[in-house]
């Protein structure tokens, strides 16, 4: 039985609210016979409140056979020095907790971004245990930070992060890339092509939802707006999501095309450091058809998407988003729901463009978003349904999470094969 360690600060078990990529993969790998331990921060990055470590340096829980080690890290609220301290604390704590054999001998270690310290911890532990190391790139630091103006190119911090990134590219035995065009960028940057394997985000198709229920608070909101065209966003409310643009779009429509505005209702479901500011902004702008709701567990997501007429992926404009492409977690939940998807991007090679399953619009531009909404409203229901069905078929072909987990299992098996023995050389055989 191969023992895989996954190191990702923001990893969550299958079925919980938030980024469950690693919990989902781990769930499938355990079913295939692998042993999986996930090291993650006990501090909830979405709510900025919940502490899964229960105040201990490390607290272990098990979820359908997957072991989660929740590490104590300091709290933070915004993207400031306290968040940096939180990341550094996770890096140090995972090294201290995992370096002395407490969790057995790993056969493979996977370190995953977004931040590079998870990858660095994974590479150091792989050296410590003399095991293969897999680097997973979900975001591209420091490039993304520069594009979002969170870091100055050429600064000491930028050079340090770039140095760590270059080291990890060299050190990794395999690099898994989530953004759809990142593998080409890495290959062009000198990384050996055989090291790189694209492994996008995915979704469990047709999972049983017998026990899932739509929260009463959301039921009420959908009932209030039952006669309007419901645009639903689900996910983080952070800087990179630029949800202020959604509110400015609603205001633009209210001021310039009130007849269109009155046909629409917006639902923003999730949490993050900008949520309070966004709620206050919506109140100040008197946007009575914009509604906020707390995050919902994964099992509830299909019940929410069922209520939507269109589903929204919203990201800040950034050069790297087009350069590397993006594979947003919720995009595949949306496409699986067979509903039209709206996506703020100038990338003309997205799955929406390839399959006709939705519409894209220029980020940071309320007029562009308003035009797309007006176009979608004017379409026939038959055409909107055809869009949704095209997305569903694309997900079934390319983003079935069970099939993606099988691809990951193939990588693990490849890395765990013993090196050819010197005895295999017939000249050395007796």
C-alpha positions in Angstrom: 0.0 0.0 0.0 1.6 3.3 -1.1 1.6 6.1 1.4 1.0 9.5 -0.1 1.5 12.8 1.8 -0.2 15.9 0.5 0.9 19.3 1.8 -1.4 22.2 1.0 -2.3 24.9 3.6 -5.8 25.3 2.3 -6.8 21.6 1.7 -10.2 20.5 2.9 -12.0 17.1 3.1 -14.4 16.1 0.4 -17.8 17.6 0.8 -16.9 20.7 2.9 -17.3 24.3 1.8 -14.2 25.5 0.1 -11.3 24.1 -2.1 -11.7 20.3 -1.8 -9.4 19.3 -4.7 -7.0 17.4 -2.5 -9.7 15.9 -0.3 -11.5 14.7 -3.4 -8.4 13.1 -5.0 -7.5 11.6 -1.6 -11.0 10.1 -1.3 -10.7 8.4 -4.6 -7.1 7.2 -4.0 -8.1 5.6 -0.7 -10.8 3.7 -2.6 -8.0 2.4 -5.0 -6.0 1.1 -2.1 -3.6 4.0 -1.4 -3.0 5.5 2.1 -3.2 9.3 2.1 -2.3 11.9 4.8 -3.1 15.5 4.1 -1.3 18.3 6.1 -3.3 21.5 6.2 -3.8 24.6 8.3 -6.4 24.5 11.0 -7.3 28.1 10.4 -10.3 28.5 7.9 -9.2 30.8 5.1 -12.8 31.3 4.0 -14.5 32.4 7.3 -11.3 33.6 9.0 -12.8 32.1 12.2 -12.9 28.3 12.4 -9.9 26.6 13.9 -9.8 22.9 13.0 -6.6 22.3 15.0 -8.6 22.8 18.2 -5.8 24.9 19.7 -3.3 22.1 19.4 -0.1 22.2 17.4 -1.6 19.3 15.4 -5.0 17.7 15.5 -5.7 14.6 13.5 -9.1 13.7 12.0 -10.2 11.0 9.5 -12.6 11.5 6.7 -13.7 8.3 4.8 -10.2 6.8 5.3 -8.3 10.0 4.5 -6.2 11.3 7.4 -6.1 15.1 7.8 -3.4 16.7 10.1 -4.7 20.1 11.0 -1.8 22.4 12.0 -2.1 25.4 14.3 -1.3 28.7 12.5 -2.0 32.3 13.6 -5.2 34.0 12.5 -5.5 36.8 10.0 -8.2 38.9 8.4 -6.8 40.6 5.3 -3.9 40.3 2.8 -1.4 41.9 5.1 1.7 40.9 7.2 -0.4 38.7 9.4 -1.3 36.5 6.4 2.4 36.2 5.5 3.1 35.2 9.1 0.3 32.6 8.8 2.0 31.1 5.7 5.5 31.1 7.3 4.0 29.5 10.4 2.4 26.7 8.4 5.8 26.1 6.6 7.7 25.8 9.9 5.0 23.8 11.7 4.6 21.2 9.0 8.4 20.6 8.9 8.5 20.2 12.7 5.5 18.0 12.9 6.3 15.7 9.9 10.1 15.3 10.1 10.4 12.7 12.8 8.4 9.7 11.6 5.3 10.4 13.6 3.1 9.7 10.5 5.1 6.8 9.1 7.3 6.6 6.1 5.8 8.3 3.0 6.4 6.8 -0.5 5.6 10.0 -2.3 5.1 13.6 -1.2 3.0 16.1 -3.1 3.4 19.8 -2.2 0.8 22.2 -3.7 0.6 25.9 -4.2 -0.9 28.6 -4.3 2.0 29.8 -2.1 5.4 28.3 -2.7 6.2 27.5 1.0 3.9 24.4 0.8 5.9 23.2 -2.1 9.2 24.0 -0.4 8.1 22.1 2.7 7.2 19.1 0.5 10.6 19.2 -1.2 12.5 19.3 2.1 10.5 16.5 3.5 11.0 14.4 0.4 14.7 14.9 0.8 14.4 14.0 4.5 12.6 10.7 3.7 14.4 10.1 0.4 11.1 9.9 -1.5 9.9 11.2 -4.9 8.5 14.8 -4.8 5.6 16.0 -6.8 5.1 19.8 -7.2 1.5 20.9 -8.0 1.0 24.4 -9.4 -2.5 25.8 -9.0 -1.4 29.5 -9.0 1.9 30.8 -10.4 3.9 32.7 -7.8 5.5 35.3 -7.9 4.0 36.1 -11.4 0.4 36.2 -10.1 1.3 38.5 -7.2 3.0 41.0 -9.6 0.0 40.9 -12.0 -2.3 41.7 -9.1 0.0 44.5 -8.0 0.6 42.8 -4.6 4.3 42.6 -5.3 6.8 44.8 -7.1 8.8 43.0 -9.8 12.5 43.0 -9.1 12.0 43.6 -5.4 13.9 41.5 -2.8 10.8 39.5 -2.0 10.1 38.9 -5.7 13.6 37.7 -6.3 13.4 35.4 -3.3 10.1 33.9 -4.4 11.4 33.4 -8.0 14.4 31.7 -6.6 12.2 29.3 -4.6 10.1 28.6 -7.7 13.1 27.9 -9.9 14.5 25.5 -7.2 11.2 23.6 -7.0 10.9 23.3 -10.8 14.4 21.7 -10.7 13.9 19.6 -7.6 10.5 18.1 -8.5 10.3 14.6 -10.0 6.9 15.5 -11.5 5.1 18.8 -11.9 1.3 18.8 -12.0 -0.2 21.9 -13.6 -3.8 23.1 -13.1 -4.0 26.3 -15.2 -4.6 24.9 -18.8 -1.7 26.7 -20.5 0.9 26.6 -17.8 2.6 23.4 -19.0 3.6 25.1 -22.3 5.0 28.1 -20.3 7.1 25.8 -18.1 8.4 23.8 -21.1 9.4 27.0 -22.9 11.1 28.1 -19.7 13.5 25.1 -19.7 11.6 22.6 -17.6 11.9 19.1 -19.1 8.6 18.3 -20.8 8.6 14.7 -19.4 8.4 16.2 -15.9 5.2 18.1 -16.6 1.6 16.7 -16.6 -1.5 18.8 -16.8 -4.1 17.8 -14.1 -7.0 20.2 -14.2 -9.8 20.6 -11.6 -12.8 18.4 -11.9 -16.1 17.5 -10.5 -17.9 14.3 -9.2 -20.6 13.6 -11.7 -24.1 12.5 -10.5 -23.3 12.0 -6.9 -26.2 11.0 -4.6 -27.6 14.0 -2.8 -30.2 12.3 -0.6 -29.0 13.9 2.6 -28.3 17.4 1.2 -30.8 20.2 1.7 -30.9 23.8 0.5 -30.5 26.1 3.6 -33.9 27.7 4.5 -32.2 31.1 4.2 -31.3 30.5 0.6 -34.7 28.9 -0.2 -36.2 32.2 1.0 -34.0 34.4 -1.1 -34.7 32.3 -4.2 -38.4 32.4 -3.5 -38.3 36.2 -3.1 -36.6 36.5 -6.6 -38.5 33.6 -8.3 -39.7 35.8 -11.1 -36.3 37.3 -11.9 -33.4 35.9 -13.9 -31.1 34.5 -11.2 -27.3 35.0 -11.7 -25.4 33.0 -9.0 -21.8 33.3 -8.0 -20.3 30.8 -5.6 -16.8 31.1 -4.2 -14.3 33.4 -2.5 -15.0 37.1 -1.9 -11.3 38.2 -2.2 -9.2 40.7 -4.1 -8.6 38.3 -7.0 -12.4 37.8 -7.5 -13.2 41.6 -8.0 -16.8 41.2 -7.0 -17.1 44.9 -6.7 -17.4 44.9 -10.5 -20.6 42.8 -10.1 -22.1 45.5 -7.9 -21.0 48.3 -10.2 -22.6 46.4 -13.1 -25.9 46.1 -11.2 -25.7 49.9 -10.4 -24.9 50.6 -14.1 -28.0 48.7 -15.2 -30.2 50.3 -12.5 -29.1 53.8 -13.6 -29.1 53.3 -17.4 -31.4 50.4 -18.1 -33.8 49.9 -15.2 -36.0 47.6 -17.3 -33.1 45.2 -17.6 -32.1 45.6 -13.9 -35.6 44.7 -12.8 -35.4 41.4 -14.6 -32.2 40.3 -12.8 -31.3 39.1 -9.3 -27.7 38.4 -8.2 -26.7 35.9 -5.5 -23.1 36.0 -4.1 -22.6 32.8 -2.1 -19.3 32.4 -0.1 -16.9 34.2 2.2 -13.6 36.1 2.2 -11.8 39.2 3.3 -13.8 41.6 1.1 -17.3 40.3 2.0 -18.2 42.9 4.6 -17.0 45.7 2.4 -19.1 44.3 -0.5 -22.2 44.0 1.6 -21.8 47.6 2.8 -21.2 48.7 -0.8 -24.4 47.0 -2.0 -26.4 48.7 0.8 -24.9 52.1 0.0 -25.7 51.6 -3.7 -29.3 50.5 -2.8 -29.0 47.3 -4.8 -32.1 45.5 -3.5 -31.7 42.6 -5.9 -28.2 41.7 -4.9 -28.1 39.0 -2.1 -25.2 37.6 0.0 -25.1 34.2 1.7 -22.6 32.3 3.7 -20.6 29.4 2.0 -22.4 26.1 1.6 -21.0 22.6 1.8 -20.1 20.8 -1.4 -23.1 18.5 -1.3 -25.4 21.6 -1.4 -23.7 23.2 -4.5 -25.8 21.2 -7.0 -29.0 22.3 -5.2 -27.9 25.9 -5.5 -27.0 25.6 -9.2 -30.4 24.1 -9.9 -32.0 27.3 -8.8 -29.8 29.5 -11.1 -30.6 30.7 -14.6 -26.9 31.5 -15.2 -23.7 30.9 -13.2 -20.9 33.3 -12.8 -17.1 32.9 -12.7 -15.6 36.3 -11.8 -11.8 37.1 -11.6 -9.8 40.3 -11.6 -8.0 41.2 -14.8 -4.4 40.0 -14.7 -1.9 39.3 -17.5 -1.0 36.0 -16.0 -4.6 34.8 -16.1 -4.5 34.9 -19.9 -0.8 33.8 -20.1 -1.3 30.6 -18.1 -5.0 30.2 -18.3 -7.2 29.4 -15.3 -9.0 26.4 -14.0 -11.4 27.8 -11.4 -12.7 25.3 -8.9 -16.4 26.2 -9.3 -16.3 26.3 -13.2 -16.7 22.6 -13.5 -19.5 22.4 -10.8 -21.2 25.1 -13.0 -20.8 23.2 -16.2 -21.9 20.0 -14.7 -25.2 21.7 -13.7 -26.0 22.2 -17.5 -26.5 26.0 -17.0 -25.0 28.9 -19.1 -21.8 30.1 -17.5 -20.6 33.8 -17.6 -16.8 34.3 -17.1 -14.9 37.5 -16.7 -11.8 36.9 -18.9 -10.2 38.2 -22.1 -8.7 34.7 -22.7 -10.2 33.5 -25.9 -9.2 29.8 -25.4 -11.4 28.9 -22.4 -13.6 25.9 -22.3 -16.6 28.2 -22.8 -15.2 29.5 -26.0 -14.3 26.0 -27.2 -17.6 24.4 -26.5 -20.1 27.2 -26.7 -21.2 26.6 -23.1 -21.3 30.2 -22.0 -20.1 33.8 -22.6 -17.0 35.7 -21.6 -16.7 39.4 -20.9 -13.9 41.9 -20.2 -13.0 42.0 -16.5 -13.2 45.3 -14.5 -15.8 46.6 -17.0 -19.4 47.0 -15.8 -20.6 47.9 -19.3 -19.1 44.7 -20.8 -20.8 42.6 -18.1 -24.1 44.4 -18.6 -24.0 43.8 -22.3 -23.5 40.1 -21.8 -26.3 39.9 -19.3 -28.6 41.7 -21.7 -27.6 39.4 -24.5 -28.3 36.3 -22.4 -31.7 37.7 -21.3 -32.7 38.2 -24.9 -31.9 34.6 -25.9 -34.5 32.0 -26.2 -34.8 29.4 -23.4 -33.9 26.7 -26.0 -30.6 28.4 -26.8 -29.7 28.8 -23.2 -30.5 25.2 -22.5 -28.2 24.2 -25.5 -25.4 26.2 -23.9 -25.9 24.4 -20.6 -25.9 20.9 -22.3 -22.7 21.7 -24.2 -21.0 22.5 -20.9 -22.2 19.3 -19.3 -20.9 17.2 -22.2 -17.5 18.9 -22.0 -17.2 18.1 -18.2 -18.1 14.5 -18.8 -15.3 14.3 -21.4 -12.5 16.2 -19.7 -13.2 16.9 -16.0 -14.7 13.8 -14.4 -12.9 13.7 -11.1 -12.8 9.9 -10.9 -10.9 9.8 -14.2 -8.6 12.5 -13.1 -7.8 10.7 -9.9 -6.9 7.6 -12.0 -4.4 9.8 -13.8 -2.9 10.9 -10.5 -2.7 7.2 -9.4 -0.8 6.5 -12.6 1.8 9.2 -11.7 2.2 7.7 -8.2 2.7 4.2 -9.5 5.3 5.5 -12.0 7.3 7.3 -9.3 7.2 4.4 -6.9 8.6 1.9 -9.4 12.0 0.7 -8.1 14.9 1.9 -10.1 16.5 -0.7 -12.4 18.9 -2.8 -10.3 22.5 -3.2 -11.3 21.7 -6.9 -11.2 19.6 -6.3 -14.3 22.9 -5.9 -16.3 23.7 -9.4 -17.7 27.4 -8.6 -17.6 27.2 -8.5 -13.8 25.1 -11.6 -13.3 26.8 -14.8 -12.2 
